[in-house]
Amino acid sequence: MSFPYLSLASWVLQDQYDIIEKHTQSGLELVEKYVKFVKERTEIEQNYAKQLRNLSKKYNLKRSGKDEPDCRFSSYQSFLEVLNEMNDYAGQRELIAENMMMNICIDLTKYLQELKQERKMVSRLGRAQQSLESTYKQLDSSKKRFEREWREAERTAQYAEKTDQDINATKADVEKAKQQAHMRSHVAEECKNDYAAQLQKYNKEQNQFYFNDMPLIFNKLQDLDERRVRKLAQGYILFSDTEKHVMPIIGKCLEGITKAGTNVNERNDSMVVVEQNKSGFERPGDVEFEDYSQGINRASSDSSLGTPKGPMELLGKNRNKNFWLFSKKSKPTVTEDFAHLPPEQRRKRLQQKLDEICRELQKEVDQSEALGKMKDVYEKNPQMGDPASLASQISQTSQNIERLSGELNKYEVIRTSIVYSRYEVIIYHYDGSPLWHFGEGTISMQEGEVLAVVEEDKGDGWTRVRRNNGDEGYIPSSYVTINLNK
């Protein structure tokens, strides 16, 4: 009598356990591999952000001087905005790396250690199977002993019966043979009882193993593996969500770059160049031919007045300055309110200053809105960042807005308060002949007429004026007297 199915079932179970153990170990190794993958991704993000910051810093050549010509160009200002937005963009890449490290790498590594410890505690199948195999060996041993003793008991019983029937056997031989058969029968009965007890014990343990221990262990391993898969799937989703959470801010950075491009105004930039380099004077006209053969009378009928000099005398005085617009003139002292400039140029320069302040103010307002949106994102998603960390930037932006608003009001007051000095012509009538200015650009005037000064006399004896109807031109400075009218 044998039970070959027992060892076969045991072998099949061990084989299944080995397969499951290998599968769960492979699953843990996949988690480790994914953690390593995410770590390398964070290193890429950190290096990328660092390179972007260095690139922005390298090309951020903003000068400190407020009157540097490049700062007046919208293309230059927009390029600075592009660099600033790229620097903010780099900050978001750093945030992606930080969140991936905290929410995926560190969290999964900790979870992986817990799984390994739990798996070690659950994997008791090997020990339970060893115990079952040990019980089976005892059963097999008791069965073989029972088989051996039973055969021996049968043999001695047959011998006792044969001896009892033998007429030549003595009574003592018969009694001895019967006692031997009885003893062997008793031993065989004990072996039978032992074998029955071992069989009952084994069947009980086998039933416990196959119907309780084995399903429990396999179910726990299955649950552990399914939780591992679910946690890994969450890690996959976090990999995407981590970047999705900062996409609104990244989108703002990209929108800022687009806005910087749309803010470039090529017409205004070219006008800045024009205003920056124009002389402010009319181009000279043709030099008139002077026919000395006809004897030009240069005497002035009003020379007896003594004040001021007449046109002919004025011409003689300034004759060597007929090309004054090409001569080198000393630069006036530059002031913050541009008071060193003629009224019209001063008004234009103040307007340019106001435009620059408006652009800076708009940039700070945009920055304030972006910080507000970022704060809202942080408040809704605390894992992305601490809203309190933005307090200093928000405060600084508010101060910048307040400062720029003050400057805007100051320059607006200066611009609107500009009035032209008024000259009342009380000496001579002037018909605006080009002869007196050696070219076009002069205008006529009547005695007592009030004109607005556009450009004061630069030392050449001529003043540029404007009528109320908008006509502009040059008149001799010696023909007028100043009468300020605030």
JORAVEN-V775370 format. One record per residue. N is the residue number from 1. RES is the residue in one small letter. SS is DSSP state (H for helix, E for strand, C for the rest). Layout:
BEGIN
n | res | ss
N | RES | SS
N | RES | SS
END
This chain:
BEGIN
n | res | ss
1 | m | C
2 | s | C
3 | f | C
4 | p | H
5 | y | H
6 | l | H
7 | s | H
8 | l | H
9 | a | H
10 | s | H
11 | w | H
12 | v | H
13 | l | H
14 | q | H
15 | d | H
16 | q | H
17 | y | H
18 | d | H
19 | i | H
20 | i | H
21 | e | H
22 | k | H
23 | h | H
24 | t | H
25 | q | H
26 | s | H
27 | g | H
28 | l | H
29 | e | H
30 | l | H
31 | v | H
32 | e | H
33 | k | H
34 | y | H
35 | v | H
36 | k | H
37 | f | H
38 | v | H
39 | k | H
40 | e | H
41 | r | H
42 | t | H
43 | e | H
44 | i | H
45 | e | H
46 | q | H
47 | n | H
48 | y | H
49 | a | H
50 | k | H
51 | q | H
52 | l | H
53 | r | H
54 | n | H
55 | l | H
56 | s | H
57 | k | H
58 | k | H
59 | y | H
60 | n | C
61 | l | C
62 | k | C
63 | r | C
64 | s | C
65 | g | C
66 | k | C
67 | d | C
68 | e | C
69 | p | H
70 | d | H
71 | c | H
72 | r | H
73 | f | C
74 | s | H
75 | s | H
76 | y | H
77 | q | H
78 | s | H
79 | f | H
80 | l | H
81 | e | H
82 | v | H
83 | l | H
84 | n | H
85 | e | H
86 | m | H
87 | n | H
88 | d | H
89 | y | H
90 | a | H
91 | g | H
92 | q | H
93 | r | H
94 | e | H
95 | l | H
96 | i | H
97 | a | H
98 | e | H
99 | n | H
100 | m | H
101 | m | H
102 | m | H
103 | n | H
104 | i | H
105 | c | H
106 | i | H
107 | d | H
108 | l | H
109 | t | H
110 | k | H
111 | y | H
112 | l | H
113 | q | H
114 | e | H
115 | l | H
116 | k | H
117 | q | H
118 | e | H
119 | r | H
120 | k | H
121 | m | H
122 | v | H
123 | s | C
124 | r | C
125 | l | H
126 | g | H
127 | r | H
128 | a | H
129 | q | H
130 | q | H
131 | s | H
132 | l | H
133 | e | H
134 | s | H
135 | t | H
136 | y | H
137 | k | H
138 | q | H
139 | l | H
140 | d | H
141 | s | H
142 | s | H
143 | k | H
144 | k | H
145 | r | H
146 | f | H
147 | e | H
148 | r | H
149 | e | H
150 | w | H
151 | r | H
152 | e | H
153 | a | H
154 | e | H
155 | r | H
156 | t | H
157 | a | H
158 | q | H
159 | y | H
160 | a | H
161 | e | H
162 | k | H
163 | t | H
164 | d | H
165 | q | H
166 | d | C
167 | i | C
168 | n | C
169 | a | C
170 | t | C
171 | k | H
172 | a | H
173 | d | H
174 | v | H
175 | e | H
176 | k | H
177 | a | H
178 | k | H
179 | q | H
180 | q | H
181 | a | H
182 | h | H
183 | m | H
184 | r | H
185 | s | H
186 | h | H
187 | v | H
188 | a | H
189 | e | H
190 | e | H
191 | c | H
192 | k | H
193 | n | H
194 | d | H
195 | y | H
196 | a | H
197 | a | H
198 | q | H
199 | l | H
200 | q | H
201 | k | H
202 | y | H
203 | n | H
204 | k | H
205 | e | H
206 | q | H
207 | n | H
208 | q | H
209 | f | H
210 | y | H
211 | f | H
212 | n | H
213 | d | H
214 | m | H
215 | p | H
216 | l | H
217 | i | H
218 | f | H
219 | n | H
220 | k | H
221 | l | H
222 | q | H
223 | d | H
224 | l | H
225 | d | H
226 | e | H
227 | r | H
228 | r | H
229 | v | H
230 | r | H
231 | k | H
232 | l | H
233 | a | H
234 | q | H
235 | g | H
236 | y | H
237 | i | H
238 | l | H
239 | f | H
240 | s | H
241 | d | H
242 | t | H
243 | e | H
244 | k | H
245 | h | H
246 | v | H
247 | m | H
248 | p | H
249 | i | H
250 | i | H
251 | g | H
252 | k | H
253 | c | H
254 | l | H
255 | e | H
256 | g | H
257 | i | H
258 | t | H
259 | k | H
260 | a | H
261 | g | H
262 | t | H
263 | n | C
264 | v | C
265 | n | C
266 | e | H
267 | r | H
268 | n | H
269 | d | H
270 | s | H
271 | m | H
272 | v | H
273 | v | H
274 | v | H
275 | e | H
276 | q | H
277 | n | H
278 | k | C
279 | s | C
280 | g | C
281 | f | C
282 | e | C
283 | r | C
284 | p | C
285 | g | C
286 | d | C
287 | v | C
288 | e | C
289 | f | C
290 | e | C
291 | d | C
292 | y | H
293 | s | H
294 | q | H
295 | g | C
296 | i | C
297 | n | C
298 | r | C
299 | a | C
300 | s | C
301 | s | C
302 | d | C
303 | s | H
304 | s | H
305 | l | H
306 | g | C
307 | t | C
308 | p | C
309 | k | C
310 | g | C
311 | p | H
312 | m | H
313 | e | H
314 | l | H
315 | l | H
316 | g | H
317 | k | H
318 | n | C
319 | r | H
320 | n | H
321 | k | H
322 | n | C
323 | f | C
324 | w | H
325 | l | H
326 | f | H
327 | s | C
328 | k | C
329 | k | C
330 | s | C
331 | k | C
332 | p | C
333 | t | C
334 | v | C
335 | t | C
336 | e | C
337 | d | C
338 | f | C
339 | a | C
340 | h | C
341 | l | C
342 | p | C
343 | p | H
344 | e | H
345 | q | H
346 | r | H
347 | r | H
348 | k | H
349 | r | H
350 | l | H
351 | q | H
352 | q | H
353 | k | H
354 | l | H
355 | d | H
356 | e | H
357 | i | H
358 | c | H
359 | r | H
360 | e | H
361 | l | H
362 | q | H
363 | k | H
364 | e | H
365 | v | H
366 | d | H
367 | q | H
368 | s | H
369 | e | H
370 | a | H
371 | l | H
372 | g | H
373 | k | H
374 | m | H
375 | k | H
376 | d | H
377 | v | H
378 | y | H
379 | e | H
380 | k | H
381 | n | C
382 | p | H
383 | q | H
384 | m | H
385 | g | C
386 | d | C
387 | p | H
388 | a | H
389 | s | H
390 | l | H
391 | a | H
392 | s | H
393 | q | H
394 | i | H
395 | s | H
396 | q | H
397 | t | H
398 | s | H
399 | q | H
400 | n | H
401 | i | H
402 | e | H
403 | r | H
404 | l | H
405 | s | H
406 | g | H
407 | e | H
408 | l | H
409 | n | H
410 | k | H
411 | y | H
412 | e | H
413 | v | H
414 | i | H
415 | r | H
416 | t | H
417 | s | C
418 | i | C
419 | v | C
420 | y | C
421 | s | C
422 | r | E
423 | y | E
424 | e | E
425 | v | C
426 | i | C
427 | i | C
428 | y | C
429 | h | C
430 | y | E
431 | d | C
432 | g | C
433 | s | C
434 | p | H
435 | l | H
436 | w | H
437 | h | H
438 | f | C
439 | g | C
440 | e | C
441 | g | C
442 | t | E
443 | i | C
444 | s | C
445 | m | E
446 | q | C
447 | e | C
448 | g | C
449 | e | C
450 | v | E
451 | l | E
452 | a | E
453 | v | E
454 | v | E
455 | e | E
456 | e | C
457 | d | C
458 | k | C
459 | g | C
460 | d | C
461 | g | C
462 | w | E
463 | t | E
464 | r | E
465 | v | E
466 | r | E
467 | r | C
468 | n | C
469 | n | C
470 | g | C
471 | d | C
472 | e | E
473 | g | E
474 | y | E
475 | i | E
476 | p | E
477 | s | H
478 | s | H
479 | y | H
480 | v | C
481 | t | E
482 | i | E
483 | n | C
484 | l | C
485 | n | C
486 | k | C
END
